[in-house]
Amino acid sequence: MKNILIAISSLKLWWGAEKVATTVWNKLSEKWYNVSYLTFYNTSTEHSVLWQKICLNESPTDNIFIKFYKFFHRAYHISRICKQYDIDSSISFMEESNFPNILSKLFGNQSRTLVSIRASIEETYGNLYKSLIYILYRFADMVIPVSKEEKDNLIQNYGIKFKNIETIYNGIDTFFVKDKIQEELIPGDVSYKNHFTFITIGRLLEQKNQQLLIRAFHTVHNIHPSTRLLILWEWPLKQDLIDLSASLWINENVIFVWNTNNPYKYLSNSDCFVLSSLFEWFPNVIIEAMACWLPVISTDCKTGPKEILKNEVKNFLAVNTLEHCDYGILTPSWNKETLTKAMMLIYEDEQLRGNYKQKSLERTKDFEIEATIKNWVNVI
């Protein structure tokens, strides 16, 4: 049985990388591996892990010099822990952990180092981080991006050798989802009676572009008053989005649900999932919506949606172009008119909606957690 160290900033509940790290590695630890988790920050709500968790109890900072120091401080601890627990592979998630994981070699870490990239490098990082990625990542034993598009970018622009890189998609535990779907809506929860509900899930950030979705929904709702929009989760733009809904006189039909620990019961009771992001890493939420039997509309952003809905990575949509893909509808980023048109189509065409619901269930099978686990086993 191998000993594995997972290095990640935190295990904050419901965040994407944290969710993948615990879902996949808890499954693996049940059979094949002793898995220890190293986190840098404690949070009030966390994913549970089967093995031990070690936390450095750091304080968050925006100071660039302190951040730079922390890379080496974390690297030292990764090396120390790998020696102490006889770690075979140290696996890190996201750049805050990836840089120290590679730098731990400077402190004598003999473990196999694997770095998992969860972001679109070109869209997410400035020149400093891009430079560090270019310098450091070629020293990792294996680089694991979460999308094929990012894999191509790393090979072409960051000098990663083809033999040292492998795409592993995020997996979904459909049995867990089915169990969560059964949870009843409690009194005071959202009522779905006599409404057609569009739903989106994501932190309220500029990246997610919920403003575009609210404006598109405004047009749809004026034509079809029985529609409404459900927005889950919280972040800095909460009040801005509430104010935008009020200014468009649709605030009673745009419903916000904050920090729920079970989004699946909301997904399963809704009628269509919409992603309006400007860029993504690999949007797990699309697969989760599909597992809840929802038709999906998504902007054709970097990276991920096209790979999920069409199984392709290139040739982004032209402005004002709407594309019916194998598993959902793609619209260009920033284009309210085409997003509105897609939402109207799903609402008005019951046959189209039913077809995409069935396709969603079919596509979910390609991202079952067992396939993800096999891929991780192959690269360790």
N, C-alpha and C positions, 0 to 999 in steps of 0.2 A: 504493500500500500504506500503510495507516494505522499509526501508532505508538501502542501501548497500554501503559499502566502498570498492573500489578496490585499493589495494596497489601494485604498480609495479615500478620498477626502472625508466622507462621512457616509453613514447609512441612512440618511434622511428618508423618511417614509414617502413613497410614491414618486420620487424623482427617478428619471429614466435609467441612468447608469447604475445607480444604487439598487434599483429594482432588479436589473439584469444580473448584477454581481451576486445578489443573494439568492435569486430564483435558481440560476444555473448551478451555483456552487453548493447550495444546500442540497440540490438533487444529487450532484456528484459525490458529495461527502457521505451520502447515505450508503454508498456501495464501494467506492474506489479510493477516496482520498481523505486524508486528514487535512482539513482546511482551517487556517487561522486568518483572521481579518485584522489588518492594521488600518486604523482611521486617524485622521489628524484633528478632527473636531467632534465634539459630542453635540447631539441635537435632542430636542425634547421628545420627538417621536421618531423611532427608528425601525427599520426592518429587523426581524429576529434572525439570528444565525445559530446553526447547530453546534459549532465549535467555538473556541475562545475568540474574544475580541480584545485587541490591544489598542488603546487610544493615547495619543501624545498630548491631548488636552490643550491644543494650541488656541490662541485667540486670533480671530480674523483680522486682517490688516490690508490696507491699500498701499502701504509704503513699499515701493519697488525694491529698495535695498533690503528690507526685512524679508520680503518674498524671496529674494535671491539667496539670502542666508538660509532660509527655511529649506530650500532645495537640498543643500548640503547637510543640514541637520536631519532632515528626513532620510536622506541617503545613508547616513551613518546608522540610523536606527533600523532601516531595512536590512543592511548588512549584518548588524548585530543580531537581529531576530532570526535571520536566515541561518546564521551559525548556531545560535542557541537551540533552535528547533530542527536542525538538520533539514532545511527546506530544499526540496528538489527544484521547484520552479516558483519564482516570484512574479506574480501577474498584477499589473497595475491598470487602473481605469482612469482615463482622462489625464491631461497634461500636468496638472498639479501633482499627480502621483507618478506619471510616466517619466518625467525628467529625473526625479530622485531615484526611481527604480534603476534607470540606466547608470546614473552617477554612483550608485551603491557599489559598482565594480571597482571604483577608486578606493573604497574602504575594504576591499578584499572579498566581496560577495562572489562566491563561486557558483551560486544557483543559476539556473537557466532563467533569463529575463524575457518576459513577454509584455508588450505594451499594447493596450487596447485603446484605439482612437474612437471617441464617441462624437466628434464634432466635424463640421465642414471647416477645414483649416483655412481656406481662402476667405470664407465669410465671417469666421469667428475671431481670428487672431490678427494682431498687428505684426509689424516687421520683426520685433524682438523675439516673439514666440516662434514665428516662422523660421527665423535664423537658428534658434535652439533646436527646433525639429530637424532642420537640415543638417545640423552638426551632430546631434546626439542619436537620432533614431537609427542610423546605419550601424550603431554599436549594439543595438538590441538583438537578441537571438531570434525573436520573431515579432513582427509588427502586424497587428490585427485590426484593420479598419472595419467599420460596421456597414459599409456599403461598397459596391464595386466601383462606383464613381470616385470615391475617395482613394481606393486602391490604385486606380489609374493615375490619379493626381500625385500620389506619393512616389510611384515608380518614375513618372515623367519629370516631375519638378523637384523631388527631394532626394533623388539618388538611392532609393531603396531597391535592393536587388529582388528580382522576381521570386527567387527561392526563399527569401526571408519575409514574405508577406502573404497573408491569407485573409480573405474576407470571411467573417462569421456574422451572420445576421442575428439579430435579437430573436429569442424564442418566446413562445407563449405557452403557458400551462393551461390548456383548455379545460382540464378537470377542475382546476382552481376557479376559472372564470365561471363555469357552469354552476359551481357551488355558490359563488357570490351572487349570481343572477337570481337565485332562489330567495335571497333575502328580501323581505317585504318592505315596501315603502311605509314609513311610519307616519302617524298623524302629523300634519303640518308640513310634510314633505311635498314635493312637486306633484300636482295633479295633472294627469295626462288626458282626462276625459274631454272629448269633443275638440281636441286640438291635434294638429299635425306638428310634431316637434323636430326641429333641426337642433343638433347638439354639437358642441365643440368642447374639447378638453385641452388645457395647456396653461402654463404659467402666463400671467397677464403682462407680457413684455412686448416691446416694439417688434421683435423677431416674429412673434406669433400673428401680428397684424389683425387682431380681432376688430379693429376699427373698420377695416374693409368688409369683414363679414357682417357687422352691424348695419353698415350702409347698404349692402346688398340685400340683407333681410328686410330692411325698411321698404324697399321697392316691392319685394315679394309680398310682404304683409299688407301693403296698401291694396294689392290686387286680390289677395286671398287672406281675409281677416282671421281665419281659423288657424293660421300658422303662428308659431312662436319659436323663440330661440333660447336655448339653454346653454349657459356658459359655466364651466366648472373650473375651479381653482382660483388661486389668489396670488397677487404680486403687485408691484408698484402702480400699475395702470388701472387698478380697481376703480377708483373714483372717476378717472377720466372716461372710462367706458360707461359708467353709470350716467355721467353727465351727458355724454354723446347720445345715449338712448333717450334720455329725457328731452334733449333738444330736438330730437326727431319725432317726439310724441309717441314713442313705442316702448316707453319704460315699463309699462304693465305687461308687455309681451316679450321682453328680454329679461330672463330670469338668471340670477347669479347664485351659484351654490359654492360655498367656500370650504376648501380643505376637507372634502369628504374622504373617508378611508375605504369607500366602496363605490367607485364610479360605474361599475358594471351594472348595477341595478338601474341607474339612470340611462345608460346606453341601451339596455335591453328594452326599456319602455319608450324609447324615442323612435323616430321614423327615418332619420337620415343623419349621417355624420359628415361634418364639413371641417376641413383643415385649410386655413387661410394664410399659412406661414410664408415668410419671405425666404427662409432657409431652414433646413433641419439637419439632424445627424442621420438618424434612421428612425422615423416616427413610429414608435411602438403603438401609439394610440390608434393608428390606422388599423393595425392588426387586431388590437383589442376590440375596436368597433366591429370589424369583420366577424370576430368570434361571437359577437352578440347579434349577428345576423342583420347588420345594417348595411344599406347601400352607402357608398363613400364618394364624396366630392373632395378634390384636393387641388390646391394650386400646384403648378409644375415647378416647384422650387428645388434648390439644391439642399440636401441630397436625400434620396430615399423614396419619395412618393412614386416616381416613375418606375423604379425598380419593383415596387410592390404592386402597383396597378397595371403595369404593362410589361414588366420584366425586361426593361431596357434602361440604359443609363445616359444616352446622348440625345441630341436633336430636340432642344427645348422648343416649346410651342411659340408660334408667332403671336404678336398682339392680336386680340379679338378672335383668336382661334380656340374653339372648344373641341376636345377630343374624347370620344367614347373609347375607352380602353377595355381590355379583357375583363378587368375586375373593378372598374369604377370610372369616374369622369375626371379628367384633368382640365384645368383652366390656367391661363397665364397668371403669374403673380402681379399684383397691383391693379388688376383689371376688374372693376366692379361689374361692368356690363356682362361679361362672360360668366362670372360667378353667379350673378343674378339669374342668367339664362339657365345655367345648370341646375340651380335650386328650383326654378320653375318647372323644368323638365321632370325632375324627380317627383315633385308634388303632383303634377298634372297627369303623368303617364304611369298608371298603376302597373301595366305590364312591364315597362322598363324598370320600375322600382323592384318588382318581384324578381326579375332576372338578375339584377345586381345583388339582391339579397342572397340568392342561391349561389352566385359566383363568389360572394364574400365567404361563405362557409367552405367552398371548395378551396379557395386560396389560403385560408387559415391553416389547412393541413400541411402546407409547405413550410410553415414556421413553427410547427410543433416543437416543444421543448426538447424532445428526445433527439431530434435531428441536430439541434444546436449543441446538445451535450456530446454527441458523437464527433462533431466538428472540433470541439475543444479537446476532446481526448486525443484526436489525431495530431494536434499541434504541440501538445505538452511533451 
